[in-house]
């Protein structure tokens, strides 16, 4: 299948000059390369997801896809070895400066292909700053996307939001060789609040594994339906951005 979209990093600067026009939609994937996802998923889970979604989007719609950002604001997971979280200010400024740099060559519309939840805070901050430069930036609201009825009806876990039934099912479809279902488990306490913690504390959500939900319920068939639903949501988001007025 011939891609409708193109990957900027694979082009020369002369080709980039032809691609980065005022009408171009620049998609920037955002997925953590160092963030815990339980015993059964790798630290680069979100990076794998972001890159997969970017390739699928390139087949569906005409966009310019910039290199993936693999660090951001993930404060809920800092107790787990290997997890990295930047500050809100650093995360926001990084997105803002990447968009501003590319905007100098023509594009005024950017879409952050966001695979996190806490990342919404710095992305919203960057969005407001870019608007002051007459640059429109939208981003994937992953929480909202996964709250769709078509997705929620596939889930049978009591609750969850991280390395859970939903996310593990997606990875069984996207990268099954990176999922260790023999290590999957359930960690979830209803009405708990605060960041995830390996240690029991009054102001954290206790999860010795780093899972928040029930990963044991995940299946590849659920994952396929969830991923396709998410892709439809993202493509619709991008097309709405394409129609937006500066």
N, C-alpha and C positions, 0 to 999 in steps of 0.2 A: 504494500500500500504506500502511495506517495504521500508524504506529509504535507499538510497545509501550512503548518507552522515551521519555524526554523530555529536552530540552536545557535545563538550568537557566538559562543566560544569556538564553534567549528568553522567560523568564517574569518576571512582576512579583514583588515581595517577598511579596505576599499569596498569590499562587499557589505560591511557593516554600514558604511555611509549610505548605501542604497536602501538598506533595510530600516534604518532609524529615521523614519519620516514623521511628519506631524500627525499623520493618521494611524501610525503604528500603535498596537497594543503590546507593551512589554510585560511579559510575565516573569516574575522572580520567585522561584520556589524557595520555601523556607522550611527546613526540616533538621532537627537536632541530630548531630553525629555522636554526641556524648550525653546521653540521657537514659537513666535506668528504665527498664521495661520488664521488671520481674526476673525470675530465674529462666524463663523460657524464650524471651525475645532479646535480640542484641541491642547494645547501646545506640547503634545507628539506625534503629527501627524507623524513626521519623524521616531520616535522610533517604532510606530505601523507598518509603512511601511517597515522599515528595518527588523524587526522580521518576518513579513509575507513573505517577499522575501527570507529570510534565510531558512524558513521552506520549501518553494517551491523548492529552490535550492537543499536542502538535499534530496528531492525526485528524482531529476533529475541526479545528478552527485556525484561521490565519493570525498567528501571533509570532512575536519574536521572544524567544525564551532565553533569559540571561542565566548566568551560572547560579547554582544553588547557594543560599546562605545556610551555613550549618551550625551556627551558634546563635543563641538569643536568650530570652528571659524565661527561665524555668525554675523558680524558687522552691517549688514543692518537692523537689527530688534531690536536694543538695546533700542529704545525709548518706546517700548511696554511692559507694566508690565508683569513680569514672564519670559521674554526672557533673556537668558544667552549667552554670547559670551566670549570664551577664546582668548588669544592672538595667533598669528600665531606660535610663538615659543613654547608655551605650548602645543598647539594642535598637532604640528608636533612632538615634543619630546615624547608625550604620545604614539602616534602610533609607533614611532621608538623604544621606550623601550619595548612596548608590543611584537612587532615582534622579537626584539633581545632576549628577555627572552625566548620565545618559540623556537627560532632558536637554542638555546643551546642544545635542546633535539633532534635535527635532521632536522626539516623542513627548506628548503631554499627558498620556494616560498609562498608568502602571497598575498591574494586578499582582499582589503578593499571594502566591499559592501557599497558604498557611496550613501547616499540619499540627499546630499546637493550640492549646486553650489559653494559657497564661500570656501567650504572645499577643493576644488582642490588646493588652494595655499599651505596650510600646508602639504597636502598629497604629493605634488610634492617635497617639501622640504625633507620630510621623505624618500621618494623614493630614492633620490640622496644620502642621508646619509646612508641608508641601503645597497645600492650598494657597498659602500666602505667596507662593512662587508661581501661581497659576498652573500648578500641576495636580492632576486628579489621581489619587491612589485609592484603590479598593483592595480589600483582602478577604480571604475565605474565613467566614465565621464557622469554624469547625463544629462548635457546640450546636449552633443553629442547624447546620447541615445534617448532623446526626440525630437531631430531634425530629426529623421528618417522620411522618407516620409509617412510610414504607420501610424505614430503618428500624424504628422502635418496635414494630410488630414482629420483627425477626428475633428480638432479644427475649430471653426467658430468665435472665439473671435478676436478682432482687434489686440490684442497683450497681452502678459502677461508672468509671470514666477514664480509666487508665490501665493499659495492658490487660484489659478485661475481655469479656465475650466478644464485643464488637470489634475492638482493635485487633485481637488475636485472630478472629475470623478473617478480617481484611488481609492480614499478613499470610494466612494459610493460602489465600488466593494469589497475592502479589509475589511473595517469596517463600514458598513452602519449605524450601531447604534451609531457611534461617529460623524456623520455628521448632522448638523442642517441646512437643505436647506432653512428653513424659515428665516434664518439669513444671507444667502448668498447674496452677492452684487457685484457690479462692481466698481472697482477703477483702472483707467488706463489713463495716459496722454501720448500720443505719443511723442517720442523723449526726454522724461524726463530722467535725469541722477542722479546719487548719491544714497545714502541709502534711504530707506523708512522712511517717517516722518509723525507724526500725526499733524504737524504744517507746514504751508506754508512757504517755505524758498527757496532762490535762488539756493542753492547747494544740495537740496534733492528732492526726488520724493514724492510729497504729496499724502498720502493715509491715511485718517482718520480711515479706517477699518483695515489696514494692508494687505489687498488683493492687488495684482498687476495683473490685468486681469479681466475676467468676470466669476465669480464663478456660476452665475445664469444659465449658459448654460450647466452645468455639468449633465451627466447622467450615470447611472450604466453600460449601454451597451457600452458606449464609454470607461469607465474605464476598463472593462473586456478586451477589445481589446488592450488598451494601456499597461496594466499590463502584458499581455501575450507577447506582443512585447518586453517589457523591460526585461522580464525573458529570452527570447531567446537571447537578446543582452548580458546579463550578463553571461549566461552559455557559450556562444561562447567566451567571454572574458576569462573566467576561463580555458577553454580548450586550448586557445592560450597560456596562462601562463603555463599550464602543459607541453606544447611542447617546451617551451623556454629553452635555454642552459644557464647554470651558467657561 
